Amino acid sequence: MARSTPDQEQGRPRIAAQAPPEPDAEDIAFIKQMGVEHVVLWTDGQLAGEEYYASRRRLYESEGIQVCGFGNRDVHNQDAIVLNLENRNNKVEEYKRHLRALGKAGIGYTTYAHMANGIWSTDREATRGGASARAFDQAAAKTGHWAGQQYTAPLTHGRQYSEEEIWDNYSSFIREVAPVAEEAGVLIGIHPDDPPVPDLGGVPRCIFSSFDGYERALDIADSPNVGLCLCVGCWLEGGDLMGRGVLETIRHFCKEGRIFKVHFRNVDAPLPHFVETFVDNGYMDAYAVMKTLVEVGFAGIVIPDHIPTMGGDARVGTAYTIAYLRAYLERAISESAAPSLSTD
């Protein structure tokens, strides 16, 4: 398991950034200049393994930055696992190797998503001030994408799958890998379906698209090492479809110690049509999210993703969002420490 930090020991969220596994001096300087001390990395199957994971951890640690999580795109959003396709067993074994390699490399967390036909989006749209942002319009959605793969409606895998099949396939997968995660000392945070539409391309999104789905899925896993990568943006995309609001969801699953990582983003409206926007410009009061995380003692990482493009430079939006998260966190900690005013 990764070493604890002062923020973890004090029960505080830690602000993190998505970072390249092969950073140059400018990348490192940018991370430090934002005041960020924690990063999450991703790679693919060609490089994945204990030696590579450990080398990236050492590289960042030499700069005073902790690698808090490492993902492998080749064992993430795999249709073979979700739909029990021909190469399912090979992919499950590859996922186990990923977990064992992380544990040996001293990295205690990875994100997993269980979508058979990728993330679905429609043409990018403008958010505040004309910034380019990811959007989804259910009436116009035709394709999903993941790691260079495209999945096309109406039936991305040739037929309609049943909810029972999806649940059975998940159950066999998680019961097989959870003991490996426990042995390796690695936490698996499961990301919500994006978008959390009940069915896309003939594949039901019936597990990680609602509060009740997560409850049942975690009961099936029955493991302290299987929990949530709570994407606030996805929860807001789903709106009423999620069954519980994002603040109630945080309180419930944090009480159970089940939220390991939070993706912090906002959207302008729930389904059927949403545009991702800046954290301070969506329909959710983003500060309320951070305040709730502090109140419940969440000590995992909070990381922005899907950031609108500002000024034609991805780093501008990243710096803007990180600054907001740092300010939200400092305010929430300050308010939580302040004595309440008596009304007597």
N, C-alpha and C positions, 0 to 999 in steps of 0.2 A: 504494500500500500504506500502511496506517496506520502512524504513527510507532511506533518501539519504545519500551519503557519499561524502567526499571531491572530489573524482574523478568524481562522477556524477555531482556535482555542477560546476566543471571546464570543463565538457564536455570531459572527458577522458575515454578510455576503462579501465575496471577493470579486472585484471587477476584472474581467479578462478580455482579451482580444483574439480574434482569429488571426493566425500568423502563418507565414510560409515555413515549411520544414527546411528549406534551403535559404535562409535569410542572408541578405547582404548587409553591409555596414549601415546603409540608409534605413533598411527595415528595422534593425535593432535600435537605431537612434530614434526613429519615429515612435516605437513602442515606449521607450524610456521617456521621451519628451511628453507623452500623454500621461505619464505617471502610472503606467500599467506594469504590474509585476507578475502577471499570470497570463499564459497563452494556451490556446488549443490548436493542435496541428492535424492535418489530414494528409494522407498519401494514398497510393494504390497498391495493388498486389505485387507489383514488380519490385518494390522496395520494402514492403512490409516485413517485419521480423525483429527479433530481439536486438540484434546488433544495430540495426538502423534506428529503432526506437530509442535505444540507450544513447547512441551518438547524438541524436537531436536533443535529448534531455540534457546531456553534458554540455552541449554547445550553448543552449539557452541559460543553463545554470551558471556558466562562466561569465555571463553578462548580468547576473543577479535576477534572472527571470525564471519562474517555475513553469514547467509544462504540466498542466493540470488534466489534460486529456489528449488522446490520440485516436483518430478515426481512420478506418481503412475503407475506401469507397468500394472496393471489390467484394466486401461482405456486408454491405449496407444497401437497403432497398433491393433485395435480390428476389426476382420473381421465382427462381428455382425453389427457394425456401418457402415463400408465401403460398405458392400454388402447387408445391410438391411435384415439380417437374423432374425430368430425367436425371439432371445433375445435382439434385437436392443434397444427397449425402456428401458429395464432394464439397459443396459450399458450406455445409455444416461443419465438416472437418476443418475447412479453411478458417472458419470463424473461431473454432476452438484454438487453432494455432495462433490466431491473432490475440486471443485472451491470454494464453500462456506466455506469449512473447512480451506483451505489455507488463504482466506481472514480474517477469524476470528482469525487465528493463526498469522497474521501479516506477511505473506509471499506473496509477490506480483507477482510471476512469476511461470509458469509451462510450460514445453515443451510437445507438442503433435505431434504424427506422425500418418499418415492416410494410413498405408499400411495393406492390408487385409491378406497378406501371408508372413509377416515378412521380415527380412533382409536376403538377399541371398549372400552367399559366396561359394567359392570352397576351396580346400585344401590350408592351409597356405603355403606361399612361403618365400624365403629369400630376404631381402632387404640389404642395405649396411652392409658389414662386416659379413653377414650371420645371421643378426637378424631376428627372426621369425615375420612375419607380415600377417595380413589379406589380402586375395586376392580374385579376382573374374575373372573367365574366362567364358565368356558367352557361349562358345561352350561346356563347360563341366558342366554348372550349372544345378542342378537337384532339389535342395531343398531350402526352406526358413525356417528361425527359428525365434521365438520370445517367450520369457518367458516359455521355456520348450515345446513349441508347434513346431511340424515339419510339413511343407507344401510341398507336393511332386508334381512335374511336371508329366505329361503335364498339367493337369487341377486340381489345388489344391482344388477347391470347386465344382467339378463335371460338370462344364460347362463353356463356354466362356461368360464373361460379356461384355457388351457394354460400350463405353465411356459415353454415355448418362446416363446409370444407375449410373455410378460412380459419375458423376457430380450431378445428382439429389439427391443421398444419402448424398453427402457432403453438398449440399445446405440446406437440411432439418436439418442436424446435427448442422451446424454452426449457422444457424438462431435461433436455439433453445437454444444453449449454450452461444452465445455471450452476450445476455442481462444479463445472470447470472454472467458472468465474469465482466461485467461493474459494476453490483450491488456489487459484492464482492471486487472490486478493484484489480483484478488479470489479468495479461497479459498472453495471450496464444501465444507462439512462435511455429509456425508449421515447423517441420523439413522436409527437402526434402526426397523424396523416395530414398532408398539406396538398390541397385543401381538404378539410374534413367533410367532403360530400359523401352521402350514403353509398353511392355506387359510381364508379368511373370506369368506363371501358369494359364493362361486364364483370368487374371485380368489386365486391362489396368492401367498403371501408368501415367495417362494423366493430373493430376492436379499439383502435387508438384514435377514435373520433368522438369520444364522449367520456364523461366522468364514469358512468356505469361500466363502459367497456374497459377502462383502465382498472377499475376495482376488480372486475372478474379476471382480467389478465394477470394482475399481480397476485391474486389468490391462487391461480393456476401455477404460477412460477414458484410461489411459496419459498422465496429466497430473500435474505436481507441484501443481496447483491444485485437485485433486479428492481428498478424503480423508474422514475420519470426524468427525462430531459423535458422540462415543461416549457414549451414554446408559447409564450404569451400571445404572439401574433397569430398562431394557428388557433388558439383558444378563442381569440376575438373574431377570427374569420368565421368560426362555427356559430358564434352567438348562442341563441337558444338551443340549437341542435346539440350543444355540448352537455346540456342537462344541469350544469351548475356554473355559476360565474367564476371568473378567474381568481378572485380574492378568496372565495369560499373553497375553491379547489386547492389553493396554496395552503390555507389553514388546515384543511383536512389531511392532505398528503404529507405536509411537513410534520404534523403531529405524529404521523406514523414513521417519520424518518425516510420517506420514500422519494423525495425530490432531491436529485443529485446535482442538477444543473438547470439554469434558467436561460432561455433565449429571450432577450428583451427587445420587443418591437411592437409597433402599433399599426392599426389599419383605420381607414376612414369609415368603414361600415362592415357589417357582417354579410355573409352570403345572402343572395346569390352573386353579388358583384362587389368586389373590394379592391382598393388600391392601398398598397403599403406606403406608409408615410413616416414622417419623423416622429420620434418618441413623444414629443410635446405637441403633436398636431393631429392625433387620431381621436376616435370616439371614446377611448379609455383614458381615465386620469392616470397617467403613467406613474406619477409620484405615489399614488395609493398602492400601486403594486410593490414598489420598493419599500414603502413604509410597512406593508404587511409582511414582507420577507424579513425585515429587521425585527418586527414584533414577535414573530414565531421563532426567531433564533436561527434562521437559515444560514448555514456556514459554507454552502457550496459556491460555485462560480456563477456570475451573471455576465452574460456576453451578448453584445448586439449582433444581429445578422440581417441580411436582406436590406441593407441601408440604401435609401435613395441616393442617386448620384448628384453631388453638388459641385458646381463649377467645372464639370468635366473631369474631375479627379476623385477617384474612390476614397483617397485618404482624407479628403476634406470632410465628407460625411461621417467617416469613422471617427475622426477627432471630435466633431460636433457631438456625436452620440455618446462617446466615452465621457466627454466633459459633462453632459447632462446626467449620465449615470453616476459619476463621481459626486456631483452636486446633490442629486437625489439622496445618495447614500449618506453623505455627511449631514444633510438636514434630518434624515430619518434617525440617525444615531443620536444627534443632538436632541431631537424632540423626545426620543425614548428615554434619555437620561435626565430630562428636565422634570422637576417636581410638578405634580399636578396642582392646579389652583383650587383652593378650597371655596366651596359655595356657601359655607356656613355664614 
